[in-house]
Amino acid sequence: MPYKPNDHYARKAKKENFVARSVYKLEEIDKRHKIIHSGFNVLDLGASPGSWSQYASKKIGEKGRILGIDLKPIFIQLPNAVFIKADMNKLDVQEIVSQYNFNQLFDAVISDMAPNTTGNKFVDQMASHNLCVLAFETAKKFLKPRGNFVCKIFEGEDTMMLRDEMKNSFEEVHILRPKSTQTSSKEMFLIGMKFIQ
């Protein structure tokens, strides 16, 4: 997301050397729900341009690792991260996990995936919902027991249905609209904690 000079969070991100203002959404989610810890292995879906991975990298430290995946290239470099340019709809995640010697299961799966918006509210909501379902299905395959999950979704009539479905897979499920979310945005975040295998 390009910086807007009059946006408080964009200026803050630039000052603190984060590549996007979206970092503060993950920071607020993490401060409230403690989803990322030292030593964690993190799967970051929709990772470009990389601010969520930047935040996670600091939290997990030297003993943790990040696998970041996005359709768009990710230009940042982090000592504890591997970035892959790929389409999640076509990618064999298991193959990538094995290729780069990640543990077979992750402590946290975080997704900031978003569709290219069309301006049609219902089309955009459905596309966002489909990406969140894709992230959720990926989390169910690759999360450790008691692992954590975060997914961005555009608020719509299916949001609460997906939240209720997540309750079958996590001990706790929360919805949060971070303070740094732009006023015009319909995005919110579904948070699943303590994955039930």
ChimeraX attribute file (.defattr): number of C-alpha atoms within 10 A of each C-alpha:
attribute: neighborCount
match mode: 1-to-1
recipient: residues
	/A:1	10
	/A:2	8
	/A:3	15
	/A:4	11
	/A:5	10
	/A:6	8
	/A:7	12
	/A:8	12
	/A:9	21
	/A:10	23
	/A:11	16
	/A:12	14
	/A:13	18
	/A:14	14
	/A:15	9
	/A:16	9
	/A:17	11
	/A:18	21
	/A:19	21
	/A:20	22
	/A:21	24
	/A:22	21
	/A:23	21
	/A:24	22
	/A:25	19
	/A:26	25
	/A:27	18
	/A:28	16
	/A:29	21
	/A:30	18
	/A:31	10
	/A:32	10
	/A:33	14
	/A:34	12
	/A:35	24
	/A:36	26
	/A:37	17
	/A:38	15
	/A:39	15
	/A:40	22
	/A:41	28
	/A:42	29
	/A:43	28
	/A:44	26
	/A:45	27
	/A:46	27
	/A:47	26
	/A:48	26
	/A:49	19
	/A:50	26
	/A:51	21
	/A:52	27
	/A:53	31
	/A:54	22
	/A:55	17
	/A:56	29
	/A:57	24
	/A:58	14
	/A:59	16
	/A:60	19
	/A:61	15
	/A:62	13
	/A:63	10
	/A:64	19
	/A:65	25
	/A:66	25
	/A:67	23
	/A:68	24
	/A:69	26
	/A:70	21
	/A:71	15
	/A:72	14
	/A:73	15
	/A:74	18
	/A:75	11
	/A:76	15
	/A:77	12
	/A:78	15
	/A:79	10
	/A:80	19
	/A:81	20
	/A:82	17
	/A:83	21
	/A:84	17
	/A:85	16
	/A:86	17
	/A:87	13
	/A:88	18
	/A:89	8
	/A:90	7
	/A:91	12
	/A:92	11
	/A:93	16
	/A:94	13
	/A:95	10
	/A:96	13
	/A:97	17
	/A:98	11
	/A:99	9
	/A:100	10
	/A:101	9
	/A:102	17
	/A:103	13
	/A:104	13
	/A:105	20
	/A:106	23
	/A:107	25
	/A:108	28
	/A:109	29
	/A:110	27
	/A:111	28
	/A:112	22
	/A:113	23
	/A:114	21
	/A:115	17
	/A:116	9
	/A:117	12
	/A:118	10
	/A:119	8
	/A:120	8
	/A:121	14
	/A:122	13
	/A:123	13
	/A:124	20
	/A:125	23
	/A:126	19
	/A:127	19
	/A:128	24
	/A:129	24
	/A:130	15
	/A:131	24
	/A:132	25
	/A:133	16
	/A:134	18
	/A:135	25
	/A:136	25
	/A:137	11
	/A:138	16
	/A:139	27
	/A:140	21
	/A:141	15
	/A:142	21
	/A:143	25
	/A:144	21
	/A:145	16
	/A:146	17
	/A:147	25
	/A:148	26
	/A:149	28
	/A:150	28
	/A:151	25
	/A:152	24
	/A:153	28
	/A:154	23
	/A:155	20
	/A:156	17
	/A:157	12
	/A:158	13
	/A:159	21
	/A:160	13
	/A:161	10
	/A:162	15
	/A:163	16
	/A:164	11
	/A:165	13
	/A:166	23
	/A:167	16
	/A:168	12
	/A:169	20
	/A:170	21
	/A:171	13
	/A:172	15
	/A:173	20
	/A:174	15
	/A:175	17
	/A:176	15
	/A:177	18
	/A:178	17
	/A:179	11
	/A:180	17
	/A:181	16
	/A:182	12
	/A:183	8
	/A:184	6
	/A:185	10
	/A:186	14
	/A:187	19
	/A:188	18
	/A:189	23
	/A:190	23
	/A:191	23
	/A:192	28
	/A:193	22
	/A:194	20
	/A:195	23
	/A:196	16
	/A:197	12
